[in-house]
Amino acid sequence: MSEIAERPGIVAGGTLIAIARTAIAAGERPGPSSWPHDWLRETRASFVTLKLEGELRGCVGTVDAHRALGDDVAHNAYAAAYRDSRFAPVSEADRAGLQVEVYVLSPRVRFEAPSEEAALELLRPGVDGIYLELDQMRATFLPQVWENLADPLDFLCELRRKAGLPARFWHERIQLSRYTVEKYK
């Protein structure tokens, strides 16, 4: 079992949010760090979502773990604030008002869905984040997206669109994976 799962949420959440805020305040790409807790050194994937006055201001993450959780959160927080191509970099004036959410992802698990109908039956609304890939086209939605796209067909259509595919397209080579998240804000 992961040490993060054994820690009270308030401790882990406070620590991860502090790491994200520090990376944003520094205003420069973070490098690897020596983390004081084993759970921050575990290889884990994360997403960091930033909101300003309730509106999305940046969201960047890693679906597959490849570095220490502390480093991943710091890197993704910096990228969400300064590198999300949908937004201008966060200004110094806006930093204090940012709402920061950190999502720690479980490893993704592939599931077989030979058709759209099969995929729809296997989706778990409100529970899973879904990762879709076909050749070089890829997209993911965190579980929080179910709040705005509660219908499984709408969810799947928008995920395909995000990947650059037609909304109602299916091919037997489409691969789907699911993951869950630990959310901290």
N, C-alpha and C positions, 0 to 999 in steps of 0.2 A: 504494500500500500504506500502511496506517495505521502511524504511527510506533510505536504500542503493539505491533504485531506484530513490529517490528524490535528491540524492547528485550528483554533477557533477562527471563524470567518472574519471577525473584527480585526484580529492581529494580522492575518494574511492580507486582508483587504486594505487595511491602513498602510501596510508596508508597500504593497504593489502600487497603490495610488501615490504614495510619497515618491517612489522610484519614477513613476510617470511624470509627476509634477516637476521633479528635479531635472529630468531630461529636457522638459519643455522650457524651464527657466534658464537652463544653460545655453540654449539657443544654438548649440553646435552638435553635430553627430556624435553620439556617445561611443566610446570604445568598450572593450571587455573590462569587467570589474571583478574584484574579489568580494564575493558576497558573504555576509556573516552567518547565514543559515544554510544548512544542507538543502532545504527545499527550494531556495533561490538558485542553487547550483544545478538542480535537476534539469535535464534537457526536456523542455516543454515548449509548446506553441501558445501564442497569445494574440489577441486583438486589443487595440486601444481605440475607444470611441470618444470623441470630444464634442461637446455641445456648448453653444453660447446662447443664452436666453432661450433654452429649450429647443433650439434648432441645430441640426447636424452641422458640425464645423470641421470634421475630419474623422476618418476611420481607416486605419491601416493595421494589417495583421499578418500572421504567419499561420498557415494551415498545418504544415508538417514541421514538427520540432527539429531544430538543428543547432540550438545553442542553449546556454543556461537561461532559465526563466527570467531572472533579473535582467540579463542583457537583452532578452527578447522584448520585455516590457519597455525598457528604456529606449531601445531602437524604434519600436513601433510608436511610442508616444512622440518621439521626436519627428518621425515620419508623418504621423497624423497631423501634427501642428505645422510642419514646414514643407512637406513634400506631397501631400494629397493633391493630385492634379485637378481636382474639382474645385479647389478653394485657393485663394491667395494665402501666403504664409500668415500665421497668427501674429498679430501686432503685440508689442509689449503692453499696450494699454488693455488688450483683451485677455491676456494671460490670467490675471487674477479672477476673472469672471467665468473661466472655463469650467464646465462640469466634466469630470473625467470618469470613464468607465473602463474597467479592465476585465477581459474575458480570458480565462485560462482554458484551453481546449484539451479534451481527451484525444488520444490517437484516433484517427478516422478509421472506420471499418467499412469496407466495401460490401455492397449488397447487390444481388443479381436482380435486374429488372429488364426482361427482354422486350417489354412493351410499355407504352405510357400508362396503360391501365394497371399493369403490374406495379409500376413505380408508385402510382397514386395509392394503391392499397398498402404499400410498405412504408409510406411516409408517416411520421409520428408528429403531427402538428403540435407546436409549442414545446416540444422536447428536444428535437434534433436540429443541429445545423446540417446543411446538405452541401456537398461538394460535387459538382458536375464537371465531367471532362469528355471531350471528343477530339481526338488528335491534339492539335495545339490550342484548342479553345477550352477555357476553363472559367469557372465562376463558383462562388460560394455565397451562401446566406447564413448568417448566424441565427441561432434559435429566436432571437429577439425579433427577427423579420416577420415571424408568424403573427406578431401583434398587429401588423399592417396588412398582411396577406394571409388571412386565416383559412381561406379555401385552398386545399391542396393543389387543385388545378391552376389557380391563379399563381400560387407560390412557384410551381414548376414552370409555368409559362414565363414568368419574370426572371427566373433563374436562367432559363435557356436564352432569353433576350440579353441578359447581362453577359453571357458567354459569347454573344455575337451570333447566336443561332435564331432562326425564326421561332416565335412563341409556341407554335403547335407542330414542331418538328420532332420526329423520333427516328433513331437509327439504332440498330442492334449493337453498335460499337459504343454507344453512350455508356459511360461508367458513372455510377453514383456511389458516394460514400457518405456515411453519417458520423457525427461526432456530437458530444455534449460539451457544455461549458460550465465553469464555475464563474459566476458574475460578481464583480466587486465595484461599488461606486461610492 
